[in-house]
Amino acid sequence: MFTGIVQERGRVASFDGGRLVIESQIEAGIGDSVAVDGVCLTVADSQDGTLVFDVMVETLERAKLFGAEVNLEPALRAGDPLGGHYVQGHVDGVGSVRAVELEGDGKRVWIDAEPRLMRYVVEKGSITVEGVSLTVAELAEDAFAVALVQHTLAATTLGALAPGDKVNLETDVLAKYVERLLPGLPSLE
């Protein structure tokens, strides 16, 4: 379980044959979970300022490939503050940045998403983009917008987003449970 509050931006040292090596100052032991751009991965090795993960085919089919820098968040521990929202680290799909607009000191980013994901996105609801807990600022039929403040732009990789960039998305888990528990709800698909 995560909160979507990024602790560090890590640098990808290598990514070969499913083995991902990230330069990081996060203290994590073998077997610990760390969200990497929103993907929950298990630490396979940790030494000398690096975290090593084995990335499964399932992950590569559901998430985008990792860039040069990644957002990192260690798993939530009992007693830690819940500053974002409940995030599982289970990427639901990949969206595409439609537009990045300056908005005061921040930016408004529009992200295109498939209908199967948009059904769980509500205005003022929670969404995770690249592992970052955000509030949906605006909705269109096939896209949503998030408003990024200066801190988020500086502390995460979201400040470098440009139109056409791919992003990992995790919708709010509560919406998925409501749908599962109330099967009589009409489908949007």
N, C-alpha and C positions, 0 to 999 in steps of 0.2 A: 504494500500500500504506500502511496506517495501523496503529496499535496499539490504538486505542480509549481512549487516554489524552488526555482533553480538555485543550487548552491554554488555551482562553479561552471565556467566554460572550459572544457577540456580540449586538447589538441589530439587529433588522430595521428598516431605515429605510423601505424600500418594497418592494413585490412587485406589479408590474403587467405584464401581458402576457408573462409568462415571464421578466422581468428582475428579479432579486433583488439588492437593495442592502443590505449589512450593515455597520454601524459596527463596526470591529475594529482592534486594534493589531497584528494578525498581519502580518508583512512577507511579502508574496507578490507575485510578478510575474505579468504576463499569461501565461497558459498553465500556471501552476502549479495543482496539485490541492489542494483543501481539502475535508475532510469537514465537512458542515453537517448537524447532527443525524443523522449516519451516512451521508449521501448524498454520494458523491464528485462534486464539481462543479469545473469549470475556471474559473479567474479570467479574466474578460473585460476587466476594468479594475481598477486599484488606485490610489487617490489620496486624499490628505487624510483618512486614517483610515477609509476605506471599501473594501470588496471588492465587486465587481460580478460576478454570475454570470448566464448565460443558462440557464434551466431548461427542459428538453425535455418534451414531452408524455409520453414513456415514464416519466420520473421522477415526474411528477404522477400517473400511473396506478398506480405501485408504492409510493409513499411518501405519508405524510400531508403536508398543507400546513404551512409553517413558521409557528411562533408568534412572539410578540413578542421572545423571547430564543431563541437557538440555541447548541448546543454546537459548538465549532470545533476542528479539529485539522488542521494542515498535514500534507502527505504525509511519510512516513518517508524520511529520507535515509540513505545508506550511512554506517555508523558510529554512528547514533543508537541509544540504548538501546531495547530492545523490552520495555517495561514491562507491556503488556497481553497481547494475542494478535494473530495475523495477522487483520487486518480489511481487506476490499477496498473498502468504501464502496459496495457493491452491495446495496441494501436488498432483502431477500427478501419482505417483506410488512409489514403493519401489524397490531399487536396492540392490545388494549384493557386498560387497567388495571382489574382486578377488585376489588382491595382494597389498602389501604395500612395497615399495622399498625406501631405503635411497637414497637421491639425494643431494649431497653437504650438506648444513646445513638443508635441508628440506626433504620432502618425496614426492614421486610420488605414487598416489593411483589409482589403476584400479578398476572400478566399472562396474559390469555386469548390463545391463538394457534390458527390453523387447523391441522388435522391434517397438511397438507402441510409445515408448518414444524415442528410438534412432533416429527415423525419424526427430526429432526436435533438435538433437544435432549436432553441427558443430564445427570443429576445430577452435580454437580461439574465439568461441562463449561463451555465458554465460550459466551457469547452477547453480542451487541452490542445495546443498547437506547439509541436516540437518539444513537448514535455512541459510547456509553460501553462499554468492555470490562468485562464482569461475569462472575461465576461463578454458575451455576445452583445454588441452595441446596436446592430442593425441586421435585418434579414431581407433577403430577396428570395425568389423561388428556388434558385440554384446556387446561392452563395450567402455568405454571412460576412459581417465586418466586425473587427475587434479594434478597440482604441488602445494604443500603446503609449504609456507614459515614459518620460525620460529614463527612469530607473530601469524599466524593462528593456528599453532599447539598448542601454549600456551593459546591463548585467547578463543578457542572453544573446543568442545568435539572431534574434528576431530583428534587430536593428539593421541587419544587412539584407533583409528580404527585398526582392525585386520581382516585378511581374514575370510570370512563367516559372518561378521557383516552386518546387514540390515541397510539401510539408506534411509531417505525420499528424494525424488527427485522432483524438480519442473523445468520443461524445460522453455525455454525463451518464454514468452507470445507472443512476436512479431512473431515468427515462426508460432504459432497457428493461429494468425489473418491473416497472409499472405495466409496460406493454405485455410482458410475459405473464404477469399475474391477472391481467384483464384481457383475455383472448378475444372478447367480443368487440374490442375497439376496431373501428374500420381501418383497413390498411391503406397506406398512401402510395403503395407501389403499383 
